Amino acid sequence: MSNCKHGFGQGECSFCVENTEKKNMYFQPQLISKINNNEPYGLVLSNPDTSGMISVIWRSENNNIERINKEYTDSQYVMLLPIFKQDRLKQDFRKIALYKGSLFIPRYPLTKRETTESGESNCWLCGKGTKLSYDRGSIGCNRCKSYVCVCGHCMCDFPGGMGIGGYIPPRQGSPFNNETRREYVKIVKAFSCIN
C-alpha cells in the first residue's frame, strides 16, 4: 500500500478523499444483470474499489442500493438487449431515483437569481465550486422546490445565513440521507435526456 502524492497512507488524506468523492459523483451509471440470471437488472453507481466491490441499485421490489462484488455481475446480457429496451431500463431507474430521492427535472429556472445579473446559484455546502441552474441541468427537490447539488444537499437542510435577498432562516430536519440522495441525483442527471 503506497502513500498518496501528499505523503499520507490510503484513506488518510482528506484532499484525495474529496477528489475521489467528486470523481464518483460524475461516474456514468452502467446497466448490469446478475450472472446466470436475467433479472433483476441493476445499475452500477461506482467504480470498483480495491477489493472489487461496487455500489448497485437493483430494479426489484424495494429498489435497494447495496455493495456487491463485481465478479457476480454481468454487463454482456444487457448489451445484447435492443437499444430501446436499454433506454426503457434507464427510464425505469430514473423514475425510481426521482421517487426515492424526492426529485424532479425542472422545466424552467427555479431561482430569480438566474434571470438577473447575479447569475447562477452555488451549493450552500460545496461553496463556490458547484454552480446550480436550469441551464446546467440541475435537478430540483420536490420538498423545498430548490436545486439539489450533486453532493445530495438542497435547501431542506440549510443551516441559515445570508442570501441574495437577505437572511434565510435555518431549515433543519431534512429527511434525506445525503449519500443515498447523491446517488439518486447522479442517476437522474445521467438519464435526464432519455425520453
N, C-alpha and C positions, 0 to 999 in steps of 0.2 A: 504494500500500500504506500504510494508515493505522496509527498506533500503537494499542495496546490502551488500556484505561482506566487502566492503571498506568503508561503512558508508554513502554512497550517496543515494539519492532518485532515483526512477525508471527513467531511461533515462538520468540521470545526470552524471554517471560515465563513463569516456572515456575508461577505461580499459575494463569494462563489455561490452560496445558497440562494441569495437573491437572484443572481443570474440564472441559476437552474430553474427557479420558480418562474421567472419571466419567460424563459425558453419553453417550458412546458405549457404556459398559458396559451401559446400560439401553436402548439402541436396540432397538426391536422388529424382529426379522428379518422380511424380506418375501420371498415366493416370486417367482422370475422365470424366464424362459427366454431363450435366445439369440434374437435377431431372425431371422425366417425359418427357424427351426429349433425344433421342438417339444422336442427333447432336446439336451443334458442340462438338467435343471432345476437351478436354483441357489437359494441363499438369501443375500440381501443382509445383510451384517453391519455396515455402517457407512453414515453419511450421506455424500453425495458431498463430496470435498474441493474446493478452489478450482479444480483442473484437471478436475473431473468424474470422478475415479477413485473406485471403491468396492471394498470387500472383499467377496468372494463365495466361498461354499463350494459346489462343484458335486457333484451326485449322479452319480457316474461310477465308473470302476474304482478310482481311487485316492482319491476324495473329497477333492481338494486345495482349499486356500484360496488364492485369488490376487487380485491387484488388477487390475481391468479398467476400461475407460471405460464409464460408464453408458449412453452412446449405443448400445452394442452389445447391450443387453438390453431385454427387453420384459416387462411385467407383465400386459399385456392378455390374452395367451393363457392364462395361469394363471387369471386371473379368470373366464374362460369355463368352466373346469372346474367340475363339481358340487362342493359343499362337502365331501362325503365323500371325494372324490379329493384335494382340497386338504389335508384333515386327514390323509389317508394319507401325502402327501408330507411333512407336518410330522412325522409319526411316524417316517418314514424318516430324516429329518435328525436327529431326537432320538436314534435308535438309533446313527447314525454318530457323533454327538457323545459319547454315553455310552461307546462302544467306544474311539474315538480319544483321548478325554480321560481314560480310566480312571475314569469317574464312575458314580455310582448315585443313584437317588432314594430317600432314606431313608423307611422305613415306621414309624420310631419315633425318639425323641431319641437322639442319638449321644453325649451327654455327661451325666454325673451332675449336673453344674452346673445343667442346665436344670430338673431336678426338685427343686432346693433353693432356698433364699432367695438364693443367689448370682446366679441368673438366667442370661441368655444369655452366650455366649462372644463375644469380639471377635477379629477377624483379628489375628494377631500382627504383620503388616506394616502394615496400614492403621491399627492402633491402635483407639481407642475409637469411631471413626466408623462402622465396619461391624460390625453385630451378626450373629451366626450362630446359627441354631437351627432345630429342626424346625418350630416354629410359623411361622417366617418363610419356610419353603420353601427353606431352604438345601440345597445339593447335597452329596453325600458323595464321598470319594475311595476307590476300591477298593484302593489300595495301603496307605494308613495308617489307613483307616476313620474319618477325622475329616472335618469340614466343609471344603469348598472355598469360599473367598471369591470374590466377583465379580471380584477382581483376578487370580485364577488360582492363588493360593497356598493351600497346605494345610500340614499338619504334616510332610509329607515333606521340606521344606527348612527346617524350623525351626532357627534358629541356636543354640538352647539358652537357658534362662533360667528364672525363677521362674513357676510357675503356681499355681492354687488349691490343688492337692495337694502342692506342694513344687517342688523343682528338676526341670526336664525337660531331659535331655541333648540335645546337638545331633543333628539328623537330617539331615546333609548328603547331597548326592548325588541330589537329585530328578531323575528322568529327563525332566521336562516342560519344554517351552518355555512360559513363563507367559503370553506374549502370545497364543499359539495356544490355550492351555488356557482363557484368559479367554473366547475366542470360543465354545469348546465349552460352557462354563458358561452363557454367555448364551443359547445355543440351548436347552439343557436347561431352564433356568428359564422361558424364553418358552413352551415347549411341554409343560411338565410336567403340565398339567391336561388335555391331549388324551388320550383313551383309545385 
